[in-house]
Amino acid sequence: QKHVWAGKLRELDKHVVLVGYDDMEPMSGITLKLRAFRAMLRLFPEYRESAVLMQVAIPLHDARGNLAFPDYVNEVQELVDDMNLTYPGSVVIMKQKMSFTDRVALFSNADILVNCAVRHGLSLVPFEFVLARLAGSDAVADEAPDIDASPTAAHSRPATRDDLSPKQNKMGTLILSEFTACSHVIPGALRTNPWREEECARVFIKSLRQPAHEREHWQQQQLAWCRHNTVFRWAVNILTDMKMERATLLENGEDVARTSCVRVGLVKSSYKEMSSNILQAHLVNAAYNSAKTRLLLLDLDLLTPPKGGIGGNVQEDKPSFGDDLSSNWTEFLANLNQLVKEPGNMVFLLSSDSLQGVLELLKPFKSIEKLGLAAEDGYYYKWPGSPVDRWDQRQQVKAQWKEVCSLLMHTYKERTTGSWVDEDQVASITWYYGDSNLEFGQIQAKELLSQLKETLEHMPVEVVLGKCFVRVRHQGVTKGSLVSHIIQHHSSRGGADFVLCLGDDSMDEDMFNVVRDYQHGAQYVKDKTGTQQQVKVFTCTVGRQPAGPAQYCLYTLEDVTSLVGGLSLVAKKKLRSATMLDLSKM
């Protein structure tokens, strides 16, 4: 089969062969690949006569047997016809699934495998292409010397028949979209952004002009990687990960059998129905009613839409007020107003937003002076009872590192449509991607997170990944450090025997840790009369399963509103009872 394909390519009189093997569907990026190849022929005319793109596009069908994505199929065909009209014989498209033998034979005759998918998991095609270099390569190694692909030779003249004879070993270079999982694991693969035609075209040329010794080195690395990471090794790694996850679940006291069923999809019930850790309102109300001093720590960010947007795709486990945001928010503020009036209560709202943003959000709240507030992850904070214009600072920050972060974040801003950078805060800088394509944004966020951690390794900062954002903040400026300060302040005045802490993402876990440590260190506190009161603590995540230090969970912001509303009713009844008692004494 290898010689059959070699004969077909000789008939085409093309000596530089780029190959693509994809399903005929929009996410495969076939149209992007064709446009990038057209850009290459336009920018580098020396390849117009010698280069060909062999594109295998496998038609897909729905359950009824009808052709899937017919509009996309027509678009691909129109683009192929237009390119062949402008550059005759430049594209050969084959709309059929090839057998493994034919596929390997084609790959062994190709110079470059091009994958321009805009979203793809772990495709096996690049691995097949790497291993296909073994097919017949040794047999022809003695027939001709290797291609002279030095930069001088490549730039001085175009590829000719003598340089790229089908009898010689083909280059065997991989060009992979940066949106594929393969591009992150195969060593030496050239990564490109398929949305940028000219940039992608120049990557094609870079591959064709790659020095022979460099190409041979990466081919050996790729072959060794594929031989080492066999399907058996993947299976061992997966089973090892499952074993470690099971040990973690057991350590956290979770029901392993039930949790595993939910996670692997063995049952169709949602985790909300399966969870045994939902925060029960009657338990909270009873503990609140019996307590003398109470500390309520509420993450203000969970009560408002994400600052970076939600990308148009709200995940199932994200909390949501639904369409009636304003009425729920008004109800929440009314209940909060009742809680701050209750003697013995200290209510703190903590936010990652700026000081001005927090004040603007709470403008409708009449008793704002009775609230404890924190902005910018605790960099600014106000004690309950302090005037609105009196804010303290946790520490002085010298943010020379922000310039480095800004350069990196603005690079990703240009690469990710809809993302933006918030540089207004004193102790942090944040890249938001919630208004971009959510899946693409998450990929970019993980890459940015990795680059920032590596770049800022020796600087006094923390790099964190939150809901639709990546943030770099000064070391020690966290909600957890402020909560620790609040608890120490409260403990010096006798301590609280009831603590409720609500958060919604991984950035709130340090806050949960501090509250949990307080619970372990102070089992009982004394009230003003000297009576010992047992400490009751409730740490709760909103919108996701309890993880790490959180004990309980709630699933929607309606649940939060209901919980706070129940506490406000308890507070109202206590105030009414106290008032009636005073009247009876009179």
N, C-alpha and C positions, 0 to 999 in steps of 0.2 A: 504493500500500500504506500510506503514511503516513496518508492520509485514512481508509482502511478501519479502521485501528487507532484512530484518533481517534474514529470513530463507535462502535466497540465500547466504548471507555472512557466515552463519553457515555451509552451504554445502562446501564453499571454505576453511573452517577451518582457516580463517584469522581474527584476532582480532584488528589489527591496520589498519584503512581504510583511505587512502588518496584519495581524489576525485578531478577530473579536469573536467571542462565543457567548451569546446572551439569549435570554428569553425575549420575545417580542412584546415588551410592556414598558410603560413610561419610566419606571424606576431603574431600568437597566441602562438608561442614558445613551441609547444607540444614536439618537439624533444629535446629541452633544458630541459624540465621538466623530460622526460624519462631518459636523461643522468644524471641529478642531482639525481633522485631516484636510478639509478644504482650505482652511487657513494656512496649514503647512505648505500645501502646493502653491498657494498664492504668495506667501512670503519667501519661499525657497524654490524658485522655478527650476533649479537643477534636478529636482526629484520628480518633475511632472511626467517624464518618460519612463522612469525606472521604478517608481513606487506604486504599489497596489494595496488596497485594504480588502482583505477577504473577511467578510462579515457573515457569520452564521447567526441567523435570527430565528429562533424556534417559535413557531406559532403556538399560542395558547388557546384553549377552548373552555367554555363554561360547562356546567353540569348537563346542559341540553345538547352539547356538541356544537354550539355556535361559536364562531370565531370571537375571541376576546379582544378588546381594544381595537376595533376596526378603524377608528379615526387615526389612531397612532400608527397602525400598519400602513395606511394610505400616506400619512405624513412621511414615514421612512422611505417608502417607495418613490414618492415625489422628489425627495431630497437626493436619493440615489440617481434617479433619471437626470436631474438637473446637474449633478456633479459629472456624470458621464458625458453629458452634452458639452460642458465646459472643458473638462479634462478627460478625453476619451479613454475608456478602459481603466479608470482610476479606482473604481469600486466594483467588487463582485459580491453580490448578496445571495446567500443560500438559505431559503426558508424551509428548513427541515432539520430534524434532530439527527445527529450523526451517531453512528455506532462508536464504541470505545476505540476500536482499531482504526477507523477512519479519522477519528478525532486526534489520536496520537500521531498518526501519519501526517496530518495537516500541521500540527504543532511542531513536529520535527523539521518541517520545511520552512518554518516562519522565523523571521528575525525578531519580531516584537509581538508580545501579547498585550493588547490594550483593553482595559476595563474602565469604563467611564460611568459606572453606576452612581446614582445620586443617593441611594440607600441600599445597603446590602449587608447581610450577615457574613458568615464564614463560607464563602464559595470555594468549592474544591477545584475549579477550573485552573487557577494559577498554579496549584500544586501539581496537577496533571501536566501542565506546560513545563514545569521545572523537570519533572521526571522523564518527560518525552525527549529531553535533550540526550538521553542515553540511547534512544532508538536510532541505531545506525550511525551514530556519531563516530565511534571508534573505527567503523569499517571504512569511512571515507577520510580518516585523519591523515593517512599517508598519501592520498591522491593529490592534495594541494596544500600549500602553506596557509596559515591563518590570514584573515583579512587585515590589511594595513589600515587600522582605524585610528591612527595617531591624530591628534588635533591638527597638525600641520597638513597631513595628507587630506583630512576630511574637509578642511576649510578651503584648501586650494582648488579643489575640483569636485564635481559631483560624482556619485557612484556610477561605475561603468560595468559592462558585462564582465570584463576581466577581474574586476575587484570583487564582484558579488555573484560568482558562478554558482548555480544550483548544486554543483558537485561538492562545494565546500561546506564546512560546518556553518550553520546559521548562527546568528548572534545569540538568540535566546534570552532577550531582555524583557523584563516585566515592567509595564507602566500601569499603575493601579490608582483608581480614584481614592482620594483621602477619606471618602465616606464609606469605604469598605473595611470590614474587619481584617481582611488579609493584608492590607497595606501596613498594618501595625505590627504584624508578626513575621512576615517574610523578610529576611535580611537583604539589603541591597536593591529592593524594588523602588523604582522612581515613583514618587507620589505627586499627584496633580489635582487641581480643582477643575473638574470638567466644565463648570459654568464659565470659565475664562478661556475663550477659544484660543487666542493668540498665545497665552501662557502655556496652554496645553500643547499647542503646536510646537513651541520651542522645546518642550520636554521630549516630544517625539524626535526632534533633531538632536538633542543632547544624547539620547539613547543611541541613535544611529552613529554618532561621532564619538562614542565612548571609547577610550583607549582599550586596546586588546587585553593588556595585562589586568586592568581594572575589571573589565567584563568577565574575564576568566576567574578572577578572585571571587567575585560575587556569585558566579554560577556554582563554584565549589561550595561556598557558604550555604547557598540555597539548597543544594542537593544534600549536604550534610544535615541541614535542618529538617528537611522532609523525611530523610531516612531515620532520624532520631525521634521525631514526633509522629509515631505511628498511631493507628487507631487504638491499639492496645494501651499505649501510653496515655492517650486522651481519656480512655475509660478509667484507668487507674487514678488519674488526676481528679476526675469527676467524683469517683467513689471516695477518694480521700477528702475532698471538699465537703461531701455529704456527711462523712463521719465527723469532721470538725464542727460542722453546723449543728449536728445532733448533740454533740457535747456542749456546745454553747446554749442550746435550747434547754437542755437538762440543768445546766448551771443556773439559768435564769428562772427555773421552776415552771417552764411551759409544758403544756400537754403535747408531747412530741408526736404522738400518733395523729391527733386531730389537726395540729398545725401543719404537719407534713401533707396530709390529705388535701388541705386547702391550697397549699403552695404548689403542689404538682398537678392540681386540677382533677383529683379523683372524685370530687363531689362538686355539684353545681351551686352550692350555697355560697353566699358572699362571706368574707371574713367577719363582717359585722354580725351576721347571724351566728357564726361559729364561736366568736370570742367570749371568753368567760371573764374578761377584765374590764367590762364596761363600768364606768363610774356610776354607782347607784345614788340617785338624788336623795333618797330617804336616809342613807347612811351619813351623807354630807350634812343634811339638815339637822339630824340628831346631834352630830358632833358640834356643829355650829351653835346649836341651842344651849348645849351644856357648857360651852367654853366661856371663859371670862375675858380673855384677851385673844384677839384674832388678827392674823396677818394674811392678806389676800394679795397674791402676786399674779397679775394677768398680763400676758404678752399682747400688747396692743396690735401688733402686726397680724395676728391671727384673726382679728375682728375686722380687718379692712382688706380690700383687694390687693394682691401683690403689686408693689410699686413698679416692677418690671413688666407687668402684664402677665397673661397666662397663655399666650401663644395661640389663642383660639381653640385650644384643646384642653378642656378641664378634665383632669384625671379623676378616676372614681374615688380615690382616697383623699382628694383635696377637699377641705372644708369649704362650704359655700353658703352664703345667705340666700342664694337664689335670686329671683327677679326682684323681690320686694326688699332690697337692701336698706332703703331709707327708713321704712317702718320698723324693721328689726333693729336697726341702729338706734332709733329713737326710743324703742322699748328697752334696749339694753342700757341706755343712758339714764332712763327713768328708774330702773332697778338699781343702777349703780348709785344714784343720788340717795336712795333709801339706805344703802349699805354704809355710805360715808357718814350718815347721821347717827348710826348706832354707836353708843359709847363702847370703848374697848376695841374698836375696829381701826386697823391701819391698812388702807387700800393703795397699792402701787400699780400703776400702769407703765410697762416697760416697752420701749419701741426702738427700732433701728433707724427710724426716720430722723430728719433734722429737727432741731428745736422749734423752728417756725412751722414745720409740717405737723408736729404734735399739737401745738397750740391752735392751729387752724382747724384740725380735725375735732378738737374738743371745744371749739367756740360755742356750740349750743349748750354745753354743760354748765349749769348755773353755779354749782358748788365746786368749781375747779380748784379753788384754794385749799379745799379739804382733802384733795387727792395728792398722793405721792406720785411723781412723774419722773421718767427717765427717757432721754433722747440719745441718739447716736450710740446705741448699745451700752448706755450707762456713762458715757463721757460727761454729759450734762445730767444733773438730777436735782429734784426739788422735793423737800420734805413736806408731808401733809401739814397744813396750817401755815406754810410759808406763802408770801405773796407770789403772784404769777411771774413777776419780773425778777425774782430772786432765785437764781440757779447756781448751784455749786459745780465744781469740776473735780473729777477724780484724780487727775494728774496732768502735768504739763507734757505736751507732745511736740517733739521736733520731727517733722515728717519729711526728711530729705529723701526717704525711700519712695515717696509718692511719684516723683518724676519718672523713675524706672517703671513703676507699675502703669503709669499713664501711657507710656510709649507702647508697652505690650498690649494693654487693653484697647488702645485705639487701633492697633493692628488687627485685633480680632473684631473690632467694631466694623472695620472696612470689609472684612471677610464675611460677616454675618449680617445680612439685611434685617433691619428692624431692631438691632441691638444698640445700646447707648451706654455712655460712661458717666457716672455721677461723681464729680470731683469736689462737690460743695461742702462735704463734711470734713471736720477738722482732723479726726483721728482715723479716718478710713477712706478708701476709694473703692468703688463698686462698678462692675460690668454687668449690666442687665440684658438678658436675652429673651424675656418672656413674650415680646411682641414679634419675635422671629418664628420660623418653623421650629416647633418644640423639639423634635427629635434631632434635627441638625444642631440646634442650639445646645442641647445636652452633650453632643459629641464635642463641639467646640469648647464648651465649659470645662470638660474633663481635660482637654489638651491645655487650655489656659491655666487651669489649676496646677497641672504638672510643671509647666514652664515657670510659673510664679514661685512655686515651692523650691525649685532648683535654683532660680535666680536670687531669691531672697533668703536663702538658707541661713546666712550668718547675720541677718538683720533682726532687730527687735520687733518682729511683726508676726501675725498669724494669717494664714491664707485659708479661707473657709468657703465651702460650697453650700449655698442655701437654695431656697425655692426660686428658680429662674434667675439666679445671680451668682457671681463669684466675687468675693469681697476680700480685700486686704485691710487689716485693721492693726492698730498699734497693740503691742503685747500688753495684756492686762486690762484692756478696754473691752470688757465683755459684760453681758447681763449677769453672768455667774458671779463675777467679782463684786458687782454692785449689790447683788442679793446677799452675798456674804457680809458686806458692810452694813446692810440694813438689819440683818439678823443679829450681828454683834451689837448694834445700837439698841435693838429691841431687847436683847438678852441682858444688857446692862441695866435695864429697867424692869427686870423680872422675867422676861421671855414671853412667848406666845404659846398657848396650849391648843391653838387651832391654826393650821397653815394650809392654805389652798394655793396650788401653783399650777397654772395652765400655760402650755406652750404648744407649738405646732410643727417644729422642724428640728433638725439635728443641732442647730445653733442654740437651742434652748436646753440642751442636755447638761451643760455645765451648771445651769440654774437648778435643774433637778438634782444634780449631784450635791450641791450645797445644801439644799433643803433636806435631802436624805441624810446627810451627815449630821445636820441639826437634830433630826429625829433620833438618830442613834446615840447622840451625845446627851440629849436631854429627854429622858423618858417621862419625867414629871417636872412641873414648875409650880411655884407657889403664887397664889393670888394675893391681893392686898390684905386679906384677913389671915393669911398664913396657911390656908388650906391647900393641900397638894392637888394639882389637877393633872390628869394624864394628857400627854401631848398627842394630838391627833393630826396626822399629816396626810394630805392627798396630792400626789403629783400626777398630772394627767396630760397626755398628748391629745391633740384635736386633729382629726382627719386621717389618722393612721394607727396601726397597731402599737401598743405600748412596747417600747424598746429601750434597752439599757436601764437607766435609773428610774424611768417613769413607771408608776404602779398601775395606772388606769388609762382608759381612753374614752373619748367621745368622737362622734363621726361627722357631725354637722354643726354649723354655727347656731342653728336652731336649738340644738342640744345645749350649747353654751348659754344661750339666752334663757332657756328654760331653767337651767341650773341656777344661774344668777337671780332669775325671777323668784325661784323657790326660796333662796336665801333672803331676798328682800322681803318676802312675805313673813318669814320667821322674824326678821328684824322689826317689821311693822307691828307684829303681834306683841313682841317684847316691849316695844315702846308704848303700845296701848295699855298693856298690863301695868307697866310702871306708872303711867299717868293715872290709871284707875286707883292704884295703890296710894298714890299721893293724895288723891281726892278723898279717899276713905279716911286717911289720917286727919284730914282737915275737919 
